[in-house]
Amino acid sequence: MARMMGSPMRSDEISNAYSHPSPGYGSSRYSCTYSNLSSYSHADEEERGNVESTPTRLSRFAPRPPSSPCLNRLSMKKNVDVTAAHEKSEEEELELMKDKYTKLLLGEDMSGGGKGVCSAVAISNAITNLYEVARPRMDVVMNLPALEKLENMLLDLLDSFDGTDFWYGDKGNESFNSSKSFSRSEDKWWVPVPCLPDNGLSAHARKELQQKRECANQIHKAAMAINNDILAEMEVPESYIITLPKSGRLSVGDEIYHHMQTSDHFSAENVLSSLKISSEHEALEIADKVEAALYIWKRKVNLSHNRNAWDMRSDLVSDGDKNVVLLSRAKSLLLSLKEKYPSLSQTTLDTSKLQYNKDVGKAILESYSRVLESLAYNIVSWIDDVLRANDSIRNSISYTYNI
């Protein structure tokens, strides 16, 4: 009777019940065997007879007895085992991470003998291995080899400037001769001034310099094109979008918008000439305005293309065509502006993209292409300085001969 009311089992019954697991029954080590159950059934029949002899019978609908405390303890033990296994797995991962980090700091030399590489090289190798293990992306596969080729071309070009007929002098040095050089504008006073022989460069040396300048200029254009493509693929941050005006006309102003809208034969060079830009700072302000308008018109074109054909009226179609024309002309104007001012700083949009960019691959490609673009532009500028100095000397000789 006590057993039917849910009283705890004896210790010997508990040990018998859990020492012989029944195969094929869930988590079987917690279940009783058939012999144990049969022994319990005989005892229950004896007690059932005693119960039926009493005037009061137990109802079929009596509440189920509470679960055995030993089962609760066993379920708690199972949870503890799972938690312990999870903690053990975390400890193993932590030890593995410590081992890799130690190996990285030691320069991949675990012996401590100082035979490892420096930390910078170890980090570089780790990044290289990361790219090798992961599946390469298309933008990395396409642009990275091209940038490496441009870098090798620039290095070869720099190596070719050995044994030249010109040199660089310091204005504070006694060996500096102003008659063999040319005057530089004060805004670039820190750039070294080239010096040439009394008769200037030979025809052969001048031709070689012009060829090298053309090569560096082509590298500059290629690196700039890759950099523009990478920046164009970066997401526009929300912080930049909320600062945009409602229309592209408000962004560029009435003067530029008039040239972009009314001209039948649009010419970006003519527009820049009419603006009479006096400094690179002013050119950067115009670039910011044009780029903001470009993004506004681009969004409108995308919205018009997403409309269904049956929902597009004639006025919407004409407005969409106008935005396409304005978008194309804004791209042409921005490109001409950057070509006319190669050393132009990054626009507000480009700066915002780089600030909020979370793509490591794009960040590497952008910085790589920007460094090559800057180096190629500097080489072109240095060669132009030498050619201007040579022209100055030639003009001086010609003026003296005519006198």
C-alpha positions in Angstrom: 0.0 0.0 0.0 2.9 2.4 0.9 4.6 1.6 -2.4 1.4 2.5 -4.4 1.1 5.8 -2.7 4.6 6.9 -4.0 6.8 6.1 -1.0 10.5 5.8 -1.9 11.9 2.4 -2.8 14.4 0.5 -0.7 18.1 0.9 -1.5 18.6 -2.7 -2.6 15.7 -2.2 -5.1 17.2 0.9 -6.4 20.5 -0.8 -7.0 18.9 -3.7 -8.7 16.7 -1.4 -10.9 19.7 0.6 -12.2 22.5 -1.9 -12.3 20.9 -4.0 -15.2 19.9 -1.7 -18.0 17.3 -2.8 -20.5 18.6 -2.6 -24.1 16.6 -0.7 -26.7 14.7 1.6 -24.3 15.6 5.3 -24.8 18.3 6.2 -22.2 18.2 2.6 -21.0 20.6 2.8 -18.1 17.9 4.5 -16.1 15.1 1.9 -16.6 14.3 -1.3 -14.7 14.7 -4.9 -16.0 11.9 -7.3 -16.8 12.7 -9.4 -13.8 12.5 -6.5 -11.4 9.2 -5.4 -12.9 7.7 -8.8 -12.6 8.8 -9.0 -8.9 7.1 -5.7 -8.3 3.9 -7.0 -10.0 3.7 -10.0 -7.7 4.1 -7.9 -4.7 1.4 -5.5 -6.1 -1.0 -8.4 -6.6 -0.6 -9.4 -2.9 -1.2 -5.9 -1.7 -4.1 -5.5 -4.2 -5.9 -8.4 -2.5 -5.5 -6.7 0.8 -6.8 -3.5 -0.5 -9.9 -5.0 -2.1 -10.8 -6.7 1.1 -11.2 -3.3 2.7 -14.5 -1.5 2.4 -12.9 1.5 0.8 -11.5 1.0 -2.7 -8.9 3.1 -4.4 -10.3 5.0 -7.3 -9.0 4.5 -10.9 -8.7 8.3 -11.1 -6.4 8.7 -8.2 -3.6 11.2 -8.9 -0.3 9.8 -10.2 2.4 9.4 -7.5 5.2 11.9 -7.6 8.4 11.0 -9.5 11.1 9.2 -7.6 13.8 11.4 -6.0 16.4 9.1 -7.4 15.2 9.8 -11.0 15.5 13.5 -10.3 19.0 13.0 -9.1 19.9 11.0 -12.1 18.6 13.6 -14.5 20.5 16.3 -12.7 23.6 14.1 -13.0 23.1 13.8 -16.8 22.9 17.6 -17.1 26.0 18.0 -15.0 27.8 15.5 -17.4 26.8 17.6 -20.4 27.9 20.8 -18.8 31.2 19.3 -17.9 31.8 18.0 -21.4 31.0 21.5 -22.8 33.4 23.1 -20.4 36.1 20.6 -21.4 35.5 21.4 -25.1 35.9 25.1 -24.4 39.1 24.6 -22.4 40.5 22.6 -25.3 39.6 25.4 -27.8 41.2 28.0 -25.4 44.4 25.9 -25.2 44.6 25.6 -29.0 44.1 29.3 -29.4 46.8 30.0 -26.8 49.2 27.7 -28.7 48.5 29.4 -32.0 48.9 32.9 -30.5 52.2 31.9 -28.8 53.5 30.5 -32.1 52.5 33.7 -33.8 54.4 35.8 -31.3 57.5 33.6 -31.4 57.6 34.0 -35.2 56.5 30.4 -35.8 59.5 29.1 -33.7 58.3 27.1 -30.7 61.8 26.1 -29.6 62.6 29.6 -28.3 65.9 29.6 -30.1 65.4 32.8 -31.9 65.1 31.2 -35.4 61.6 32.4 -36.1 60.6 35.3 -38.3 59.5 38.7 -37.0 55.9 39.2 -35.8 55.0 41.3 -38.9 56.1 38.5 -41.2 54.3 36.0 -39.1 51.1 38.0 -39.3 51.5 38.4 -43.0 51.9 34.6 -43.4 48.8 34.1 -41.3 46.8 36.4 -43.6 48.2 34.7 -46.6 47.3 31.3 -45.2 43.8 32.6 -44.5 43.3 33.6 -48.1 44.7 30.3 -49.3 42.4 28.3 -47.1 39.2 30.2 -47.9 37.7 30.3 -51.3 39.0 33.4 -53.1 36.5 36.1 -54.0 36.2 37.3 -57.6 37.1 40.9 -56.8 40.3 39.7 -55.1 41.1 37.2 -57.9 40.6 39.9 -60.5 42.2 42.9 -58.9 45.0 41.6 -56.7 47.2 40.1 -59.6 46.6 43.3 -61.6 47.8 45.5 -58.7 50.8 43.2 -58.1 51.7 43.6 -61.8 51.4 47.4 -61.6 53.6 47.4 -58.5 56.3 45.5 -60.3 56.1 47.9 -63.2 56.6 50.8 -60.9 59.5 49.2 -59.1 61.2 48.5 -62.5 60.6 52.1 -63.5 62.2 53.4 -60.3 65.2 51.1 -60.8 65.7 52.6 -64.3 66.5 56.0 -62.9 70.1 55.1 -62.4 73.0 57.2 -63.8 70.7 60.0 -65.0 71.9 63.4 -66.3 69.9 65.3 -63.6 70.1 65.6 -59.8 68.3 67.3 -57.0 69.7 70.2 -55.0 68.8 72.0 -51.9 68.4 75.8 -52.1 70.4 76.1 -48.8 73.3 74.2 -50.3 76.2 76.1 -51.9 76.2 73.6 -54.8 72.7 74.7 -55.8 72.7 76.8 -59.0 69.4 78.5 -59.7 70.3 79.1 -63.3 70.4 75.3 -63.9 66.9 74.8 -62.3 63.5 76.5 -62.4 61.4 78.3 -59.9 58.7 76.3 -58.1 55.4 77.7 -56.8 55.3 78.4 -53.1 52.5 75.8 -52.4 55.0 73.0 -53.0 58.1 74.5 -51.4 59.0 71.2 -49.7 59.4 69.2 -53.0 63.1 68.9 -54.1 64.1 71.0 -57.1 65.8 69.2 -60.0 69.1 70.5 -61.4 70.5 69.8 -64.9 73.8 70.4 -66.8 74.5 73.8 -68.4 73.3 72.6 -71.8 70.3 70.7 -70.4 69.4 67.2 -71.3 70.4 65.4 -74.5 67.8 64.5 -77.0 68.1 60.8 -76.2 67.7 61.5 -72.4 64.7 63.7 -73.0 63.1 61.0 -75.1 63.6 58.4 -72.5 62.1 60.6 -69.8 59.0 61.2 -71.9 58.6 57.4 -72.4 59.0 56.8 -68.7 56.4 59.5 -68.0 53.9 57.9 -70.4 54.5 54.5 -68.7 53.9 56.0 -65.2 50.9 57.9 -66.4 49.3 54.7 -67.7 50.0 52.9 -64.4 48.4 55.9 -62.6 45.3 55.6 -64.7 45.0 51.9 -64.2 45.5 52.1 -60.4 43.0 55.0 -60.2 40.4 53.0 -62.2 40.7 50.0 -59.9 40.5 52.2 -56.9 37.3 53.9 -58.2 35.7 50.5 -58.9 36.5 49.3 -55.4 35.1 52.4 -53.8 32.0 52.2 -56.0 31.3 48.7 -54.7 31.4 49.8 -51.1 28.2 50.4 -49.3 27.1 54.0 -48.8 26.7 54.6 -45.1 23.4 55.9 -43.7 25.2 58.8 -42.1 26.0 60.1 -45.5 22.6 59.5 -47.0 20.8 61.6 -44.4 22.9 64.6 -45.2 22.0 64.6 -48.9 19.6 67.3 -50.3 16.3 66.4 -51.9 17.4 66.9 -55.5 20.6 66.8 -57.5 20.0 70.4 -58.6 20.2 71.6 -55.0 23.5 69.8 -54.6 25.4 71.0 -57.7 23.9 74.5 -57.8 22.1 76.3 -60.7 25.3 77.1 -62.7 26.5 73.5 -63.0 23.0 72.2 -63.4 22.3 74.6 -66.3 25.3 73.3 -68.2 24.3 69.6 -67.5 20.7 70.0 -68.5 20.6 72.5 -71.4 23.7 71.6 -73.4 22.9 69.4 -76.4 26.6 68.5 -76.8 27.8 68.2 -73.3 31.5 68.6 -72.7 32.9 68.1 -69.2 36.1 70.0 -70.1 34.0 73.1 -71.2 32.1 73.0 -67.9 35.3 72.9 -65.9 36.7 75.8 -67.9 33.6 77.9 -67.4 33.8 77.3 -63.6 37.3 78.9 -63.4 38.5 76.8 -60.5 41.3 78.6 -58.7 42.6 75.9 -56.3 42.4 72.2 -55.4 40.3 73.1 -52.3 37.7 74.6 -54.6 38.0 71.6 -56.9 37.3 69.2 -54.0 34.2 71.2 -53.0 32.8 70.9 -56.5 33.7 67.2 -56.6 31.7 66.7 -53.4 28.7 68.4 -54.8 28.8 66.5 -58.1 29.3 63.2 -56.4 26.3 63.8 -54.1 24.1 64.7 -57.1 25.4 61.6 -58.9 24.2 59.4 -56.0 20.8 61.1 -55.9 20.2 60.7 -59.6 21.5 57.1 -59.4 18.9 56.3 -56.7 16.1 57.8 -58.8 17.2 55.8 -61.9 17.1 52.6 -59.9 13.7 53.4 -58.5 12.3 54.1 -61.9 13.7 50.8 -63.3 12.1 48.9 -60.4 8.6 50.1 -61.4 6.5 47.7 -63.4 5.9 48.6 -67.0 2.1 48.9 -66.7 2.5 51.4 -63.9 4.8 53.8 -65.7 3.2 56.8 -67.3 4.8 59.0 -69.9 5.9 61.7 -67.5 7.6 59.1 -65.3 9.4 57.7 -68.3 10.6 61.1 -69.5 11.7 62.0 -65.9 13.6 58.7 -65.7 15.3 59.4 -69.0 16.4 62.8 -67.8 17.9 61.3 -64.7 19.8 58.8 -66.8 21.3 61.7 -68.8 22.1 63.7 -65.7 23.7 60.6 -64.1 25.9 60.0 -67.2 27.0 63.6 -67.4 27.8 63.8 -63.7 30.0 60.7 -64.0 31.8 62.3 -66.9 32.3 65.6 -65.1 33.6 63.9 -61.9 36.1 61.8 -63.9 37.4 64.9 -65.8 37.7 66.8 -62.5 39.8 64.0 -61.0 42.0 63.7 -64.1 42.6 67.5 -64.2 43.5 67.4 -60.5 45.2 64.0 -59.9 46.4 64.9 -56.4 42.8 65.7 -55.3 42.0 64.5 -51.8 39.3 61.9 -51.3 35.7 63.2 -51.4 33.3 63.1 -48.5 31.5 60.1 -49.9 34.8 58.1 -50.3 35.9 59.1 -46.8 32.6 57.9 -45.3 32.7 54.6 -47.2 36.2 53.9 -45.9 35.3 54.9 -42.3 32.3 52.6 -42.1 33.6 49.8 -44.3 33.6 46.3 -42.7 34.9 44.3 -45.7 38.5 43.4 -45.1 39.1 42.4 -48.7 37.8 45.7 -50.1 39.9 47.6 -47.6 43.1 45.8 -48.6 42.4 46.3 -52.3 41.5 50.0 -51.9 44.5 50.9 -49.8 46.8 48.9 -52.2 45.5 50.6 -55.3 45.6 54.0 -53.6 49.3 53.6 -52.7 50.2 52.6 -56.2 48.1 55.5 -57.6 49.9 58.0 -55.4 53.4 56.6 -56.3 52.7 56.7 -60.0 51.4 60.2 -59.8 54.5 61.3 -57.9 56.8 59.8 -60.6 54.9 61.7 -63.3 55.2 64.9 -61.3 59.0 64.4 -60.8 59.5 63.8 -64.5 57.5 66.9 -65.4 59.7 68.9 -63.1 62.8 67.7 -64.9 61.3 68.4 -68.3 60.2 71.9 -67.2 63.7 72.6 -65.9 65.2 71.4 -69.2 62.8 73.6 -71.1 63.8 76.6 -68.9 67.5 76.0 -69.6 66.9 75.6 -73.4 64.8 78.8 -73.5 67.6 80.6 -71.7 70.2 79.4 -74.1 68.1 80.3 -77.1 67.5 83.8 -75.7 71.2 84.3 -75.1 72.1 83.1 -78.6 69.5 85.5 -80.2 71.0 88.4 -78.3 
